[in-house]
Amino acid sequence: MTTPTGKVICDITISLDGCSAGPDQTEERPFGNDGGDGSGGRFHAWMFDTPEENRAEIERMTAASAFIMGRNMFGPVRGAWDRPWNGWWGDEPPFRAPVFVLTHHAREPQPMAGGTTFTFVTDGITSALAQARASAGDGEISVLGGATTANQYLTAGLIDELRLHIVPFTLTTGTRLFDGVPPLNLEQTTSRRASQVTHVTYKVL
């Protein structure tokens, strides 16, 4: 049996000082104290205010054959699954592919309209990646975040390509990409400046 060979991508929006969310995240403010209303609109204005300008990058974010995310990115429920929650994206999430959610609490897979199925993985990042590879075949796998999840995969040396969407403000505190990650060697492969964001892609050497 051949081993799937699809690239593992990390695709994430960060502030100029590397934060993907502010501190004190809550259900009402999922991005915490992000300098705005806590909804992430300040981070993702490039996606929602100027989508045509950033169409290629937006389409690439959901073009993978399987996705991995942390539980905080999936939703605000902590501890045991004591109430229904199927993610922040409504009844028809944009992924249209398997999504593997890292969690410490078991839960049955949750199929959604449009082809997305959330599978909840309790035995760590390596298991989540193995399951994603089995689903994706030779297709790309995208680690969507948040930063804590991305940092775990970067630390383990499991990311092949890093796609950063850098927005022009600083938070000074929050959940920060590269926290606790050992030194990395990166090769810049593309960059593009738009009105509200700079898109930079790196190969992780």
N, C-alpha and C positions, 0 to 999 in steps of 0.2 A: 504494500500500500504506500503510495506517495504522500509526502507531507505537504499540506497546503502552503503556498508561498506568498500569499497576499501581504502587502505592506500593512504595518500597524501605524496608524496616523493618530496624532493628538491635535485636535482642532479646537482652539479656545480663544476667547476674547479677554484681554487684560488691559488694565490701566497702564500708564507710562511707567509706574513703579512696580508693575508686576502683579497687581491684585486682580482676582477674578470676582471678588465680592467683598463687601464691607463687613465690619464686625456686627455682632448682635443680630443674626438672621432669625426671622420669625416667619410664621405662616403668612402674616399680613405684609411682611417686608422680606421676601425670600432672598434678596441681595443685601439685606442688612442696611447699615448706615453707609449708603453708597453715594452720598452727596446729592441724592434726589429723593424720590418717594419710596425707594427700596424695592421697586419692581424690576430693576435692571434696565430700565429704559435709557439711562445714561450710558450704560455699557453698550447697549445694542441699538442705539439710535441709527447707526450705520445700516442696520438690517431693515428697520421699520420706517425710517424717515427718508432714506435714499436707496430703496431696494434695487432700482434699475441700475444705479451707478455701481452696485456691488453684486450684480446678478450672478456672475461666475463663481464668486466665493460662497455665496449663499447656496447655490446648487451643489457645490462640492461638499458642503457640510453634511448634506443628507444623501450623498451618492454612494456611501460605503455599503457593503453587503451585510455587515453586522456592526453593532454598536455596543460600547461598554460605558456605564456611568455609575457614579457613586449614589448612595441612597439619598444624600442631601440634594442632589440634582434631580432625583426622581420626585421628591416631595418632602413635606415638613414633618411627617409622622415619625416619631422616635420610639425606640423600644419595640415591643410586640406590636403586630398589626392589629390594633384595637378598633379601627374604623376603616371603611372603604377609602381607598385612594389609588387612582390609576394614572398618576402623573399630572404635570402642569399643562398638558397639551390638548386637553379635550378628548372627545370620543374617537377622533381620527388623527393620531399623532403624525408628524411629518416624516418619520423614519422609514416606514413601509418595509421593515426588515426586522430581524430579531434584535432585541435590546437586552443586554445582560446587566442586571442591577446588583451591585455589591451591597450586601447586607449581612447582619449577624442573626437575622430572624427569618426562619423559613416561611415560605408562602408559595402557593400554587402559581404556575404561570398564568399571566393575564393577557389573553388575546384581545386586540382592539381592531376597530374598523380600519380598512386600508392596508392591512398586511403587517402591522406592527404587533409583535408579541413580546411582552416583558417577562423575562425569566429571572428569578431571584436566586443569586448565587451566595451561598453561606460559607464556602470553603476557600475564599481568597482570590487574589488577582490572577494567579497562574491558572486556576481552574476556570475562571471567567474567560480568560484568553483562549484556553483550549476549547471551550464550548463555542466561543465566537468563531474560532478557526474552523471547527467542524461544520458550522452553519454557513460560513462565508465561502468555503472552498478556496479558490485562488483569488477571490475578491478582497478588496480592502476592508480592514477593520478600523473603526474610528473610536478612540477613547475621547469622549466628549467632555469629561470633567465630572465635578469641578476640579479646582486646582489640587486639592488633597489627593484625589484619585489619580490625576495626571502625575503628581509627584511620586506616587508609589510605583507607577509603571516606568517613569524615567529612572528612578533609583534602581529598579530591577534590570535596567538595560533592555526593556521590551518595546521601546518606541523607535520606529525607523524614521519617521518624518514628523516634524513639529511645525504646525501652521498657526502662527500667531496673528491675531487681529488686535492691533494696538491702538487704543483710543486716547485722545490727547487731554487727559487729566490725571492727577495723582490723588491717592487716598491716604497715603502714609501708614495706614494700618488696615488689616483685613486678611482674607485668605489669599496667600501669595504663591504664585507659581515659583518653583525652584526651591522653596523652603525645605531644608533638610536633604536636598538632592546633591550628590557628590559632583565634582567638576565634570563638565561635559565638553566634548569637542563637537562643534557644529559647523556645517558648511552651508552658507546661504545659497539657495538655488533660485529663488524669485523674490521680488518685492514690488509693491505697487501702492502708490499714495492715492487715496481718495479724499473727499472733502471732510469726512468725519472719522477716518480710520486709515491706518497704514497696515497693509497685509504683507507679512514676511513669512516665507517658507524656508525651513532649515532641514537638511539631512543630518541625522544624528550619527556621528562617525563611531 
